[in-house]
């Protein structure tokens, strides 16, 4: 599928089940003149193809499809509209919003039922024939075990646009993303896996462009095989491949945030750019009245993965990014849309089953955003192995606990232990829960402790957009302040939340910039802010906080009991009969049922060992005792240390800089300050 160069010419192949004819259009090197129009006369089933001898990489092309224009029946063919190849490996040229991109003439009484005869080629970027071969050398995927993984969500431009250590010519690009200053920073804070926000070719919605904004996040994909040209400083796809190779050399995996749930063509009033003009009824899920689209995504349309050709395209795209571009996994945006069948979400349906049986994809990391806007769309915990899932319940419960909300202590205990109530079924691992405090769509960590209300006025939607509720608190001020007490309280709360994240069973994920105190000025929906609002601010980084995160990453790496595959359920271990998990109050006694429901029960203590069913004794001697104190000052009774050991304090969030301290032998009580996390290990 797509355009394939064999050294002597190029074969073009494209799917359409309902077109009456398809033309290949070849363009001049600047994309302005159509040089030739070649009918695709060969057809195998619904695959139209033609071989053109003498063409080489660099050739620009597009398609035009002929067929019935019957919008009332869901048929929207219009041969006047130039169409991008769904399998284009590279997209060249600038996209220009124009009414000529619409299949109908706006402003008429018939709206989308009408027919527009204007040629749209002048406003369209072109697909480019490319040679995808790359000198990978001895490139090897890091293949980090999930239990050792620390994910880091970031945006290529947002991470690098303001970074003083990145070559100005490479800021905002793949090459800048993989530059030494960025790699060194990620290595310092213990990141194993970078999760890149959408890098597949995308465009900005017309209403944003007309307001002088753009879709910075990139969740409007138009090319599922092509890296977005805006991230390539020289315009070549080898820049993406070079980035991946450099990340691998640094021992860091690359996961792509992919958007297969919808496309940038929008609803029935949207432009005709590719899929709509090739086979509207195949590519999209249409409503009972086929003039309209089912919109389970909030973006105007929903892709139809129930159609074999569309499912094949998605699978081909995923395999392409793994085999040709060497990426290590995917985060699926609004993943429930991909797995919805005729009866709703189906964990054994076509998309999930196709991935689970695929010899390439079943071995890479797969992260589902387990919801969409459709019926039965919230499916947290319902995905099968090997999928991991973004756990928004974790985010909300941790925020609420440290904000001081009542009735959250029992919930926070569950989140600390990998949210077994949702994930411990069908052989799933505790690492299936991707725990996070903040992500791109919401407040940054700095803003969680600096604002009680969002400030999205710059988005031009009168502050109506953005996630609610945020479970945030400015701790005595809204936004920036010079008050030292407020600043100290905010700093400690950030340390408390980060400590909770790294102490929790599951897979931790950080948002880029949270480790240095990055703020978006209270904007919790900066999707349209391609400026300093959404870029990571490297001008005044909080080095103490970054050092603290590095300490947390080392602590998690050094203590296997913090990153177990098996869930802990307070069951006795076969080796010594000691429970793998023991909850305690500050006085050393187990909490009662009444305690768990007491709003004043805010100091939670826990002793953690290897899970009872852990095979072998690889981590059997690792014991931690943690105090998560969301209340006032208190005295904590330590349990007896195991064997010939004594407790050693390895973390205390009252201070930014951490030191390890051995407690005096025989000491059984320790003072714990208000709103603090303290961790002890049992050391010889």
N, C-alpha and C positions, 0 to 999 in steps of 0.2 A: 504494500500500500504506500501511497505517497510517490515521491520522485526518487528513483534509484539510479545512480550513475554506475556504469559497469566498466568505465575506461574508454568506451567507444561511443556511447550515447546514453540516453536517459529513458527509463521506462516510467510512465505515469499511470497510476491506478487510483480510482476513486469510487466510493460506494454511492449508489442511488437506486432504490427499488422502484421509484415511480416516475423518474424523468423519462421524457421521450427522446432526449438526446443531450449530450454533454460536449462542449467544446473546450479544448485547451488553448489558452491565450498566452502567447509569448511576448515579452516586453523588452524594450531597450534597457541598457544598463542603468539608466537613471530612473526607470520605471514610468516614464511619462508617455511613451508611444507604444501602442500595440503593434507589434511587427508581424504577427501571424496568428491565424485562428485555425486550429486543426481539430476536426471532429474525432472523437474517440469512437472508432467504428468497431473495435473489438469489445466483446462483452461475454463474460463468464458469469452466469447468474446475474447478480446485481452489482458486479464489479466491472466498471468500464475502464478500458486501458488502451494505451497506444505507446509504441516505442519510437523515439525520435533520434535517429542517428546523427552524430556530430555535435550534439549538445554536451556541455561540460558544466562543472560546478561554477556558480556565479550567474547562471541563467535565471531570469525572473519570469514568474508565470502566475496564472490564476485560472479559474474555471468559469464558464457560463453554462447554466442548465436550462434546457427547454422542457416545458411541460405545462399542464393545466394550471391556470390561475383561478382557483376557486376557494377563496378564503373561508367561505361558509362550510366547506368540506375539509378544511385544514390543509389545502394544497396552495402553496405560495410560490410557485415557480415564476421567475421573471428573468429572461435571458439578457436583459439590459444591465443587470447587476453583476459586477465582478465578484467572484467568491474565492475566499481563501481555501486552500487545501487543508482539510482537517488533520492531515498527517504532515504538514509542512515542518521541516526540521529547522528552518530559519525563516524569519519574517523581516523584510527590509522595507524601508520607507516610512513616511509619516502618515498616520491616520488623521484625516480631516473630517470633522463633523459637517455634514451637509444634508439637506433634504433629499439629495439625489441618492443617498444610501437607503432610503425607505422604498419599499416595494409599492407604495401607494403615494398619492399626492396629498399631503396634509392640507387641512383647511377646507376640504370639500365635505359635502353632506355624507358621502359614503365612507369617509375616513379610510380605514384599512381594507375595506372591501374594494376600493378602487385600484387602478393600475397606473404605475408611473413608468414612462418610457425613457427617462433620462439615463445616460450611461454613468455608472458610479465609479469607473476605474480611476479617475483623477483623484478621488478622495480615499482610495483604498491603498494600504500597503500591499506589497507583493510577496508571494512565497519565493524562496530562493533555493535552487539546487545546491546541495553541499556534499562534500566528502567528509563523512563523520569519523574517519580514522584518526587516531591520536596516539602519539608515542607514550603509552602508559608506563613502559619500562617495568620495574618490579613493584608497581603499585599493588598494595594489599589492603583490603578492608580491615579496619581495626577489630570488628566483630566483638565488641565489648559485651560481656554477659549483662543481662538486664539488671542483675543485682548490683552490678558495679556502675551502672549508668547514672549520669547526671545530665539532664537535658537543659538546653539553653535556647529559648525562643528569641529570634532576632530578625531584623529586616536588613537586607544587604545595604541599602542606602542609609537607613536610619542608624546603623551601627558605625558607618564609616564617614558620613558626610561632614561631621564636625570633629573627627579624630585628628589631633594635631600631629600624630606620629605617622599618619598615612600620607603618601605622596599625593599632593593636591590633584594631580592628573588622574589618579586612580580612585579618588573618593567617590563613593556611590556605586562602585563597580564590583564585579566578582573578584577581580585582581586585588582591589583594595581590601575586600573582605578577608582574603587569604594572605594579607601582608603580615610581616613579622610582628609589628606591635599588637595586632589583633590576636594572632595566635598565641603570643606570649601571655597576654592578659587572660585568655581562656584557659591556658594551661595553669596559670597561677591559681585561679579560683576553682580548679578541679573539674572543669567541664569535659565530659567524654563525648557528647553528642550535640551538635548544633542543629536546631530545627529552623530552617529558613522559611520565612513567610513567602507567599507566592512569588516564584521566579519564572513561571511559564508566562508566555506572552499574554498581555492583558491590555485593556484600554480603560479610559476614564469616561464615566457617564456624561451625557450631553449637558444635563442640568448643572453638573459640577464645573465643566469647562466654561459654561456661560457665566458662572459666578467667579471665574478666575481661580478655581480650585482644581484638584485632580484626585483620582483614586490612588492615594499613596500606598495603601495596604496591598492592593493588587488582586482583590477577590472578584475580578470580572474577566475571566479567562476567555481568550479567543483562539489560542493555539496550544494544544496539549502536548506537543512535542518540541516546541521552540522556546529557547531561553528568551526572556524579554530583552529587546534591543537596548533598553535604557540602562541595563546593568553591564553592558559590554562596551568598554571604553574604546575599543577598536572595531567593534561590530562583528566579531568572530566568535563562533561557538567554542573554539578551543580555550577561550578565556574561562568558561564555566568548567571545562574539564581540567584546566590547570588549577583552578581553585580547589576542586575536589582532591586532586593529587596532593596538593600542599597540605590540606587538612589531614589526609590519611598519613602523610609523612610525620605530622605532629601527633598522631595517635587519636585524632578526633573524627567521629562519624558525621555524616551529613544526611539529615532527613529533610525532605521537601514537604511543605504544606501544599496540598493539591486540591483543586476545586473542580471535581467532576459532577457536582450536583446540579449546576446550571452553567449557562454561558452568558457572554456579554450581549447577546442579541435581544434580551429582555422579553416583554410580552408582545401582544399582537400589534402594538404601536411602535415596536422597536425596529432597528435597522436590519436589513438583509445583508449579512456579511459572509456567511459560510453555510452552516448547518441548515438554517431555515430555507435557503435557496436550493440546497441539494436534495433534501428529503425531509420536509418539516414533520410529517406524520411518523417518521421513523425515529428521528433524533430527540423529539420532545414528547412528554406526556401531555396529551390534550384533554380538555374538559369534555363533559357530555355533549356540549355544543362545541364541535371541533374548531370553531373560529377562535376559541380562547384556550389559554394554557393553564394547566394545573401549576399552582405556585406554592410549593411546599418549602421554598427557600427564602421567600421574601425579596427575590431579585427578578421576578417577572416570569420565569420559566423553570421547569425541572427536566433534567435530562432523563431519557427513557432507557435505562439500563436493562429493561425487560426485552429490548430488541436485540437479537444476536449481533448485528453489525455494530451497534453502539457499545455493547458490552465488550466486543472484540477490540474496538478502538481504545477503550479505557485500559484493557489488559495489555494491548500492544504498547500504549503509552507508558504504563508502569514498567514493563519489561525493558523498554528503550532506555528509560532513565537509569535502570539498574545495570543493564548489560553494556550500553554504549557510553553512558555518562558516569557510571560507577557509583551512584548514590547508594546509601545504606538503608533507606527506608522512607516511609511516607506518613504524614499526618493528614487524615481525610477530613476535609471541611464538611460540616453538616452531613455526617456519614449516614445517618438514618435514611436520607433520601436515596442513597445508593442501594440500600438493602430492603427497600419497601417493595413488597409484591402486591398482588391483587387483594390479599387479606391483611395487609399491613406489614410491619417489620417482620422479616423472616431471617432468623439466624442460620437457616439451612438453605437460603435462597441462592439465586444465580450468582450474584456478585461475591458473596462470602465464600460460597462453594468453589467458585472459579479460582479465587486466590488460594484457598487452602489446598487445592490439588496441584497448583502450579509449581513446578520444580524450581523456578527462579524466585518467585515472590514469597513462597511460604517460609523462606529462610532469611528474609529481611525484617527489619523492625516495622511494625504496623501500629499506628495510633489512631483511634477513632474519636472524633468529636461526636459523642453519642446522642445527638439530638438534631431536630430541624423543626420547622414551623407547621408541619403537616399533622394529620390525625395520628395520635399515638406516637408522637415524635420523640418524646423523652425516653431513651432506652439505656440510661446509665446502668451498668452492670450486666446487661443482657448480651453483650458480644461474646463470641466464643474464643477460645485459644486459637491462634496466637496473638490476637488483638490486645493491645493495651487501650485504656480509655482515659480521656481527660475527666478528672473528677471535680466537678464544680461544687459538689457537696463539701468536699474537703476545703476548698477555698472559702466558702461561706462560713463553715463552722469554726475554722481557725480565726477568721476575722472577727466573728461574733464573740468568741471566747476572750480574745485579748482586748476587745472593745469593752468588755465587762457585761455583756448581755447575760441575763439569768437563764438557767436551765440548759446550759450548753455543755456542762462538764461531762456528762455521760456520752454525749455525741463526740466530744473531742477525744475521749478514750478510744472510741471505735475508729476514728480517723487515724490516730497514732498507730493503730495496729493493722493498717492496710485496708480499712473499710470492708472487713470480712462479711458484714451483713449484706453487702452487694456483690462481692467478687468471689467469695469462697464457695464455688460450685463448679461442677463439671471439670474438675482437674485444673482449674485456673490457678495461677501463681499470685502471690501477694504483690509481685511487681506489676501486675495488670493495672493497678491504680496509679495513674500519673497524677501526683499530688502537686498542686501549685497554689501560690498566694496571689499572683497577678499574671495576666496574659495581655496580649495586644489589645483585646477588646474589653477595656475597663481601666480602672485606676492603676497607676504604677504603685509600687510599694511605698515610695515616698509620699504619694498623694493619698494613700490609704490612711496615713497618720497625720496628714496636713489639711484635709478638707472633709467636711461633713456633707457637702453637696457638690454635685458636678458643676463644671463651668465650661459648657460646650458652645458658647456664643460664637466662636470663630468659625463654626461649621455652617453658619447661615441658616439654621433650622430653629432659631429662637429657643435654644436649649431644650428642645423637646426630645432630641435623640439621645442615645446612650443607655447603658445598662442601669437598671435600678432593681433592688436596692444595692448600695455599695458597701454597707456595713463598715463605714469609715468614720473617723473622728479626728478633728484637728487638735485635740488635747489642749484646748484653751484659746486657740486662735484659728482663723481661716487663712490658709496659705502661708507665705513667707513671714517670718517673725525674727526679731532679734532677742527675744526673751530667752535667757539661758536656761531657765527651768523647763520651759516648753520644749526647747531644742533637745535637752537631755532626756526628757520623757519620750519624745518621738524617737530618738536614737535607740533607747532601750526597747521600745515596742518593736521596732524593726528587727533588733537582734532577737527578741523573743519569738517573733513570727518565723524568722529564718531558722532559728534553733529548732523550733517545732517541726519545720519542714524536713530538716536533715535527720531528725530523730525518728521520723515516721517510717513505718514499713511501706513499701511501694517504690515508685520511681519518681524522684524529685525533679521538678522543672522550674527554672527561674526565667524571669523576663529580662531581656537585655537592659542593662542600666540600673536594675534594682540593687546590684551589688555596690554601686557607687553613689546611690542617692539621687538618681535621675527623676526629675519631675516633668509632667506635662501641663503644669499650671492649672490642674484640676479638670482638664479635658479627659473624659473617660471614653471618648469615641473619636480618636484622632485620625480616622480613616482618610480624611480629606486634607490633612495637614502635611504637605511635603515641604516642611520648613522646620525651624528650630523647635517648634512645639513637639513634633513627633520624633525628631532626631535625638539620639542619645547625647546629652550634654557632657562633654569631656573637659570643659573649661575648669570646673571646680570639683573634681571627683573626691568622694569620701574614701580616702585610702584606708582609714581605720576599719570601715565597714567591709571593704574588699578583703582586707587581711582577716577579718572575722569569718567571712564566707570561706576563705581558703582554709582556715582552721576547721570549720565545720566539715568541709569536704574531706580533709585528712582524717578527722575523727570517724566519719562514716566509713571511709576506706579501711581504717585500721581495726574497726570493730564489726566483725561479720554479723553479730546479732542485730545490727541496725538495718541490715539489707538481706533479709531472709526470703527465700522463695516460698517456704511453707508458712501458713498462717499459725498464729499462736492463740491457743484457747485455754490456757491455764491447766493443761493436762500434765500429769506426772511423766517425767522422762524415764525411759527404761534403764538408763545407766545408774541413776542415783535416786530416783523417786521424787525429785524436787520438781515442782511445777515450772513449766517454761515461761510462765508469766504470772506475776503476783502484783495486784493493785493494793495500795496502802494509803491510809490517811497520814497526816503529818505525825500522829502519835504512834505510828507503826502498826496499827490495827487495820484489818481489811475493811473497806467501806461496806456499810449495810445498804439494803435497798432504799431505806430512807435517806441515807447520805447521797446516793446517786441522784435523788430527786430534790435535794435540799439546795435552794438557790445560793446559800452561803457556803456551800462546799466548793471551794475554789482552789485548794492546794491538793493536787493529784500527784501521788508518788507511784512509781512502778519499777519493779525489778525484772529485767529481761535476760533470758537465757536462750540457748538454741531450742528450736521447736521440738516438741516431743518426738515427732516422727522423722527428725533429721537423720539420714543414713550416715553411719560412721561417726567420728568424733572430731571432725575438722574444726568445729567452733564450740565444742562442749565446754571448754574452759573459759570462754569469754562471757563475762557477767557485767551488766551495767545496771546502775540505779539512777533513775532520773526523777527530778522534782520539777513539775510544771505548776508554778504558783501564780495563779491569776488573782490572788487576794492580797491581804496585807502581810506585814512582817510576821514570821512564825518560826517556831523551832521544830526541826524535823528529826525524828528518831530513825537512825540508820539501822538496817537489818544486820545480822551477824554476817561478816564477810566469809566467803567460802574458803575452806581449807586453811592453809597457812598463808593467808593473804590479808591485806588491809586495803581499806578504801582510799582511793586517790581521786581528788577533784580534778577533772579534766576540762570543765567548762562552767562558766558563771557569767550570765548576761548582764550583771551589774557593771561590768567593765568592758570596754571596747577591745582592749588587748588581753589575750588569754595566756595564762601560765598554768602549768600542771603542779599541783600541790598534794603531797602525801599528808594524810591526816595522822595525828598522833595515835599510836596503837592503843586500843581500849576506848577510844573516844566514840561515843554512841549518839551524841546529839550535835546538830549543827544549826546555826542560825541562817535562815534564808530570808532575804529581803523581799519586800512586796514586789509583785509583778516581775518575776524573775524565773529563769530556767537554769537549773544547776544539774550537772551530770557527774557521776562518780563511776570509776571502773575498779574492779577488784584486781589489784596488781600484787606480784610477789613482794 
